[in-house]
Amino acid sequence: MDTARYLTPCRPRLAFGMNRRAGRFLATPVGLLCLFALALVLRLIVAPSTRLQFDLDYFRHLDRRLTLLGPVALLRAFRPDPPGYPLLRLGLSKISSLLGGGVPATWLLKKPSIVADLRIAWIAGVVAVRLEGNGGRSREIRAIAAAAILFNPAFSFCSAVWGRD
């Protein structure tokens, strides 16, 4: 009995070389742009429909305090957030007041974490290229690393559903 033929690993292949064409397309700048745009659209679709009410109430309270007290008074108090985060929230509250005032929209409250996800995916792609070197597949490696972050359910759930970084 010939067992060597059963022990060889089998590679999945898509019809007509589809995996090679998709990899080559995603390695181009247009392909990367499409990848990031698709991830952004998916997050923006999910963001307004779902929420973790406690976090959104905290963000709204923080925006109100920032508008009333200003960033300096809020930075002096102990906050669990990074130092630059209240300034970012202040900018978003100003945008919200320009859009009609009142309570900021849910998608606007979640926007910083969605943008942070896109930046993390870009950084992961850059790091992957540096680790790979300047070989012939460095662009494909960048697309794979970025897609691994962009379409990871844990990342998208934390940013688009909870609004947390």
Backbone as CSV, one residue per row, in Angstrom:
resi,resn,N_x,N_y,N_z,CA_x,CA_y,CA_z,C_x,C_y,C_z
1,MET,0.841,-1.178,0.000,0.000,0.000,0.000,0.895,1.254,0.000
2,ASP,0.582,2.194,-0.850,1.373,3.412,-0.998,0.806,4.492,-0.064
3,THR,1.451,4.693,1.088,0.956,5.685,2.059,1.520,7.071,1.812
4,ALA,2.541,7.188,0.999,3.154,8.491,0.747,2.164,9.429,0.080
5,ARG,1.310,8.895,-0.748,0.374,9.764,-1.448,-0.699,10.291,-0.495
6,TYR,-0.996,9.576,0.587,-1.990,10.048,1.548,-1.398,11.011,2.571
7,LEU,-0.087,11.006,2.718,0.552,11.851,3.710,1.001,13.199,3.164
8,THR,0.935,13.392,1.873,1.358,14.672,1.312,0.287,15.721,1.613
9,PRO,0.733,16.910,1.998,-0.257,17.959,2.291,-0.941,18.411,1.017
10,CYS,-2.197,18.699,1.140,-2.915,19.173,-0.036,-3.166,20.665,0.104
11,ARG,-3.010,21.368,-0.972,-3.199,22.806,-0.977,-4.570,23.123,-1.563
12,PRO,-5.327,23.973,-0.892,-6.599,24.369,-1.497,-6.345,25.316,-2.657
13,ARG,-7.030,25.083,-3.732,-6.882,25.944,-4.908,-8.250,26.428,-5.336
14,LEU,-8.316,27.688,-5.628,-9.562,28.227,-6.143,-9.579,28.065,-7.653
15,ALA,-10.756,28.105,-8.202,-10.900,27.907,-9.640,-10.232,29.031,-10.416
16,PHE,-9.559,28.685,-11.466,-8.946,29.606,-12.420,-7.918,30.542,-11.778
17,GLY,-7.251,30.108,-10.743,-6.208,30.929,-10.134,-6.728,32.177,-9.458
18,MET,-7.926,32.115,-8.900,-8.554,33.278,-8.289,-7.732,33.815,-7.116
19,ASN,-7.104,32.925,-6.338,-6.340,33.406,-5.191,-5.134,34.228,-5.614
20,ARG,-4.516,33.897,-6.716,-3.366,34.680,-7.184,-3.801,36.055,-7.671
21,ARG,-4.905,36.100,-8.408,-5.384,37.387,-8.905,-5.836,38.293,-7.775
22,ALA,-6.519,37.742,-6.799,-6.972,38.548,-5.664,-5.778,39.058,-4.866
23,GLY,-4.774,38.214,-4.675,-3.576,38.641,-3.958,-2.832,39.731,-4.690
24,ARG,-2.753,39.613,-6.014,-2.074,40.652,-6.797,-2.852,41.960,-6.765
25,PHE,-4.192,41.867,-6.803,-4.997,43.092,-6.763,-4.881,43.778,-5.407
26,LEU,-4.953,43.012,-4.325,-4.863,43.611,-2.995,-3.483,44.178,-2.710
27,ALA,-2.486,43.732,-3.426,-1.129,44.251,-3.234,-0.949,45.624,-3.868
28,THR,-1.843,46.012,-4.759,-1.741,47.329,-5.390,-2.284,48.401,-4.452
29,PRO,-1.922,49.655,-4.667,-2.483,50.729,-3.832,-4.009,50.827,-3.934
30,VAL,-4.551,50.574,-5.113,-6.014,50.602,-5.271,-6.647,49.458,-4.486
31,GLY,-6.012,48.309,-4.488,-6.522,47.176,-3.734,-6.508,47.438,-2.234
32,LEU,-5.424,48.041,-1.742,-5.370,48.399,-0.325,-6.433,49.430,0.022
33,LEU,-6.635,50.385,-0.860,-7.672,51.390,-0.634,-9.048,50.738,-0.574
34,CYS,-9.311,49.793,-1.464,-10.584,49.065,-1.441,-10.734,48.252,-0.161
35,LEU,-9.669,47.649,0.296,-9.690,46.857,1.522,-10.035,47.738,2.724
36,PHE,-9.378,48.876,2.842,-9.645,49.779,3.948,-11.038,50.407,3.836
37,ALA,-11.449,50.730,2.622,-12.786,51.316,2.434,-13.879,50.318,2.802
38,LEU,-13.703,49.063,2.435,-14.690,48.042,2.782,-14.779,47.864,4.297
39,ALA,-13.637,47.842,4.971,-13.640,47.715,6.431,-14.306,48.922,7.086
40,LEU,-14.053,50.120,6.560,-14.674,51.328,7.112,-16.180,51.314,6.910
41,VAL,-16.625,50.936,5.724,-18.064,50.887,5.441,-18.760,49.868,6.335
42,LEU,-18.148,48.700,6.516,-18.752,47.685,7.389,-18.870,48.189,8.828
43,ARG,-17.853,48.886,9.311,-17.910,49.414,10.676,-18.948,50.526,10.797
44,LEU,-19.054,51.371,9.775,-20.036,52.454,9.826,-21.467,51.937,9.698
45,ILE,-21.657,50.800,9.062,-22.990,50.188,8.999,-23.377,49.633,10.361
46,VAL,-22.437,49.006,11.031,-22.719,48.382,12.327,-22.807,49.420,13.447
47,ALA,-22.046,50.492,13.376,-21.906,51.441,14.487,-23.230,52.064,14.950
48,PRO,-24.094,52.588,14.091,-25.294,53.246,14.621,-26.342,52.279,15.173
49,SER,-26.306,51.046,14.736,-27.373,50.125,15.112,-27.118,49.411,16.432
50,THR,-25.905,49.376,16.892,-25.595,48.655,18.127,-24.882,49.587,19.091
51,ARG,-25.040,49.290,20.377,-24.385,50.154,21.352,-24.270,49.456,22.702
52,LEU,-23.317,49.905,23.448,-23.171,49.556,24.848,-23.498,50.839,25.600
53,GLN,-24.688,50.904,26.157,-25.252,52.154,26.658,-24.376,52.823,27.712
54,PHE,-23.734,52.042,28.574,-22.898,52.635,29.616,-21.766,53.455,29.007
55,ASP,-21.086,52.907,28.015,-19.974,53.623,27.383,-20.455,54.867,26.648
56,LEU,-21.574,54.764,25.959,-22.067,55.919,25.222,-22.499,57.035,26.181
57,ASP,-23.107,56.662,27.314,-23.461,57.679,28.308,-22.206,58.339,28.886
58,TYR,-21.160,57.538,29.088,-19.894,58.101,29.573,-19.314,59.088,28.554
59,PHE,-19.340,58.737,27.287,-18.817,59.631,26.256,-19.633,60.918,26.186
60,ARG,-20.950,60.798,26.280,-21.803,61.996,26.229,-21.541,62.894,27.439
61,HIS,-21.401,62.301,28.612,-21.093,63.066,29.824,-19.737,63.759,29.680
62,LEU,-18.759,63.041,29.166,-17.436,63.619,28.954,-17.495,64.775,27.960
63,ASP,-18.267,64.628,26.902,-18.394,65.709,25.923,-19.051,66.938,26.540
64,ARG,-20.090,66.738,27.369,-20.743,67.869,28.026,-19.776,68.593,28.969
65,ARG,-19.025,67.821,29.756,-18.062,68.437,30.685,-16.956,69.172,29.941
66,LEU,-16.512,68.601,28.830,-15.482,69.269,28.041,-15.985,70.584,27.483
67,THR,-17.231,70.595,27.044,-17.780,71.819,26.486,-17.946,72.878,27.569
68,LEU,-18.357,72.479,28.772,-18.576,73.437,29.853,-17.284,73.891,30.522
69,LEU,-16.403,72.948,30.853,-15.207,73.270,31.634,-13.970,73.554,30.795
70,GLY,-13.943,73.008,29.610,-12.756,73.142,28.783,-11.796,71.994,29.032
71,PRO,-10.827,71.829,28.163,-9.927,70.680,28.282,-8.948,70.763,29.445
72,VAL,-8.562,71.955,29.871,-7.549,72.081,30.919,-8.092,71.570,32.252
73,ALA,-9.319,71.942,32.594,-9.906,71.498,33.865,-10.106,69.987,33.863
74,LEU,-10.447,69.446,32.727,-10.673,68.005,32.662,-9.364,67.232,32.679
75,LEU,-8.303,67.805,32.112,-7.009,67.128,32.134,-6.391,67.118,33.534
76,ARG,-6.739,68.088,34.365,-6.207,68.123,35.730,-6.806,67.012,36.592
77,ALA,-8.067,66.690,36.340,-8.720,65.627,37.107,-8.194,64.270,36.631
78,PHE,-8.287,63.284,37.517,-7.854,61.935,37.135,-8.864,61.356,36.161
79,ARG,-8.396,60.948,35.017,-9.251,60.320,34.005,-8.616,58.989,33.625
80,PRO,-9.421,57.982,33.358,-8.846,56.699,32.936,-8.374,56.694,31.491
81,ASP,-8.631,57.768,30.782,-8.279,57.834,29.361,-6.888,58.430,29.184
82,PRO,-6.264,58.195,28.026,-4.969,58.819,27.739,-5.092,60.344,27.710
83,PRO,-3.994,61.079,27.896,-4.065,62.538,28.007,-4.623,63.248,26.777
84,GLY,-4.364,62.758,25.595,-4.851,63.431,24.401,-6.288,63.111,24.057
85,TYR,-6.846,62.118,24.703,-8.199,61.680,24.353,-9.268,62.744,24.627
86,PRO,-9.218,63.484,25.762,-10.214,64.542,25.938,-10.162,65.611,24.860
87,LEU,-8.982,65.902,24.344,-8.889,66.885,23.255,-9.571,66.364,21.994
88,LEU,-9.418,65.086,21.737,-10.105,64.471,20.602,-11.607,64.523,20.804
89,ARG,-12.065,64.232,22.014,-13.492,64.283,22.333,-14.014,65.715,22.197
90,LEU,-13.213,66.693,22.586,-13.621,68.089,22.460,-13.833,68.452,20.996
91,GLY,-12.924,68.006,20.137,-13.110,68.251,18.707,-14.379,67.614,18.174
92,LEU,-14.673,66.390,18.630,-15.902,65.728,18.181,-17.151,66.416,18.713
93,SER,-17.087,66.960,19.935,-18.255,67.675,20.455,-18.476,68.974,19.685
94,LYS,-17.384,69.607,19.242,-17.520,70.813,18.414,-18.147,70.455,17.058
95,ILE,-17.730,69.331,16.483,-18.330,68.879,15.218,-19.803,68.591,15.421
96,SER,-20.149,67.976,16.538,-21.542,67.669,16.832,-22.367,68.939,16.981
97,SER,-21.798,69.959,17.610,-22.536,71.216,17.753,-22.717,71.904,16.402
98,LEU,-21.763,71.730,15.495,-21.912,72.292,14.155,-22.971,71.552,13.339
99,LEU,-23.127,70.252,13.613,-24.101,69.438,12.887,-25.523,69.601,13.415
100,GLY,-25.715,70.369,14.445,-27.066,70.555,14.938,-27.150,70.615,16.444
101,GLY,-26.042,70.413,17.102,-26.019,70.520,18.556,-26.681,69.343,19.238
102,GLY,-26.815,69.474,20.527,-27.444,68.418,21.295,-26.503,67.252,21.526
103,VAL,-27.117,66.099,21.683,-26.380,64.881,21.971,-25.681,64.402,20.693
104,PRO,-24.392,64.082,20.767,-23.699,63.600,19.571,-24.281,62.286,19.065
105,ALA,-24.242,62.100,17.779,-24.744,60.864,17.180,-23.872,59.686,17.604
106,THR,-24.476,58.501,17.570,-23.770,57.294,18.004,-22.543,57.040,17.138
107,TRP,-22.672,57.215,15.823,-21.530,56.951,14.947,-20.402,57.945,15.201
108,LEU,-20.761,59.163,15.620,-19.731,60.155,15.901,-19.003,59.838,17.205
109,LEU,-19.707,59.242,18.163,-19.061,58.842,19.406,-18.093,57.686,19.193
110,LYS,-18.384,56.838,18.214,-17.555,55.663,17.959,-16.457,55.918,16.925
111,LYS,-16.479,57.073,16.316,-15.533,57.368,15.243,-14.059,57.288,15.652
112,PRO,-13.642,57.780,16.829,-12.216,57.675,17.169,-11.709,56.233,17.211
113,SER,-12.510,55.331,17.743,-12.044,53.946,17.817,-12.057,53.282,16.447
114,ILE,-12.970,53.667,15.575,-12.984,53.117,14.216,-11.745,53.587,13.448
115,VAL,-11.418,54.859,13.580,-10.222,55.392,12.916,-8.966,54.746,13.506
116,ALA,-8.976,54.498,14.812,-7.823,53.840,15.442,-7.635,52.432,14.883
117,ASP,-8.721,51.710,14.605,-8.607,50.384,13.988,-7.940,50.460,12.621
118,LEU,-8.324,51.442,11.834,-7.718,51.588,10.506,-6.224,51.905,10.620
119,ARG,-5.873,52.727,11.583,-4.458,53.059,11.771,-3.656,51.855,12.257
120,ILE,-4.244,51.057,13.152,-3.559,49.852,13.629,-3.329,48.885,12.475
121,ALA,-4.310,48.749,11.588,-4.146,47.859,10.430,-3.028,48.357,9.520
122,TRP,-2.944,49.663,9.327,-1.868,50.213,8.488,-0.501,49.953,9.130
123,ILE,-0.413,50.169,10.434,0.847,49.937,11.147,1.226,48.464,11.086
124,ALA,0.251,47.567,11.205,0.535,46.124,11.111,1.086,45.775,9.736
125,GLY,0.553,46.406,8.703,1.070,46.170,7.358,2.497,46.663,7.197
126,VAL,2.797,47.816,7.743,4.157,48.362,7.661,5.141,47.477,8.423
127,VAL,4.750,47.030,9.607,5.620,46.162,10.400,5.839,44.834,9.684
128,ALA,4.791,44.291,9.073,4.934,43.024,8.355,5.900,43.157,7.182
129,VAL,5.853,44.278,6.481,6.781,44.495,5.365,8.208,44.617,5.884
130,ARG,8.386,45.286,6.997,9.739,45.424,7.551,10.284,44.081,8.014
131,LEU,9.428,43.248,8.575,9.876,41.927,9.003,10.170,41.022,7.812
132,GLU,9.404,41.163,6.757,9.582,40.335,5.562,10.806,40.776,4.773
133,GLY,11.076,42.045,4.761,12.167,42.557,3.939,11.611,43.098,2.644
134,ASN,12.453,43.482,1.764,12.023,44.037,0.497,11.970,42.979,-0.586
135,GLY,11.427,41.846,-0.258,11.296,40.773,-1.237,10.183,41.063,-2.229
136,GLY,9.949,40.134,-3.104,8.938,40.315,-4.132,7.518,40.253,-3.609
137,ARG,7.313,39.656,-2.450,5.959,39.498,-1.928,5.642,40.476,-0.805
138,SER,6.420,41.511,-0.645,6.218,42.413,0.490,4.875,43.137,0.413
139,ARG,4.434,43.476,-0.791,3.137,44.141,-0.910,1.986,43.210,-0.557
140,GLU,2.099,41.942,-0.948,1.059,40.980,-0.589,1.042,40.736,0.911
141,ILE,2.222,40.707,1.523,2.309,40.525,2.971,1.631,41.688,3.684
142,ARG,1.816,42.904,3.167,1.167,44.080,3.759,-0.347,43.938,3.698
143,ALA,-0.868,43.495,2.580,-2.319,43.347,2.436,-2.858,42.265,3.362
144,ILE,-2.127,41.175,3.508,-2.574,40.087,4.389,-2.582,40.544,5.845
145,ALA,-1.540,41.245,6.263,-1.476,41.717,7.653,-2.571,42.743,7.934
146,ALA,-2.802,43.640,6.986,-3.856,44.642,7.174,-5.232,43.982,7.212
147,ALA,-5.463,43.016,6.343,-6.758,42.325,6.323,-6.979,41.521,7.598
148,ALA,-5.910,40.985,8.158,-6.041,40.223,9.406,-6.519,41.114,10.541
149,ILE,-6.118,42.369,10.538,-6.582,43.300,11.573,-7.951,43.865,11.213
150,LEU,-8.135,44.256,9.970,-9.380,44.914,9.570,-10.603,44.017,9.700
151,PHE,-10.447,42.743,9.418,-11.605,41.850,9.423,-11.584,40.874,10.595
152,ASN,-10.781,41.189,11.605,-10.781,40.416,12.833,-12.034,40.796,13.621
153,PRO,-12.881,39.835,13.955,-14.124,40.180,14.657,-13.895,40.870,15.999
154,ALA,-12.826,40.550,16.684,-12.569,41.185,17.981,-12.309,42.675,17.817
155,PHE,-11.515,43.054,16.830,-11.239,44.472,16.595,-12.499,45.212,16.180
156,SER,-13.224,44.653,15.217,-14.407,45.353,14.721,-15.504,45.405,15.773
157,PHE,-15.609,44.381,16.615,-16.630,44.389,17.664,-16.311,45.460,18.702
158,CYS,-15.068,45.554,19.112,-14.700,46.552,20.132,-14.890,47.969,19.619
159,SER,-14.593,48.223,18.369,-14.689,49.594,17.876,-16.094,49.949,17.399
160,ALA,-16.705,49.101,16.590,-17.988,49.437,15.983,-19.170,49.208,16.918
161,VAL,-19.075,48.242,17.811,-20.201,47.955,18.698,-20.039,48.682,20.024
162,TRP,-18.910,48.522,20.683,-18.709,49.140,21.983,-18.219,50.566,21.881
163,GLY,-17.492,50.887,20.846,-16.925,52.229,20.731,-15.672,52.406,21.562
164,ARG,-15.018,51.320,21.894,-13.803,51.372,22.706,-12.591,51.044,21.853
165,ASP,-11.441,51.591,22.245,-10.199,51.324,21.518,-9.595,50.014,21.950
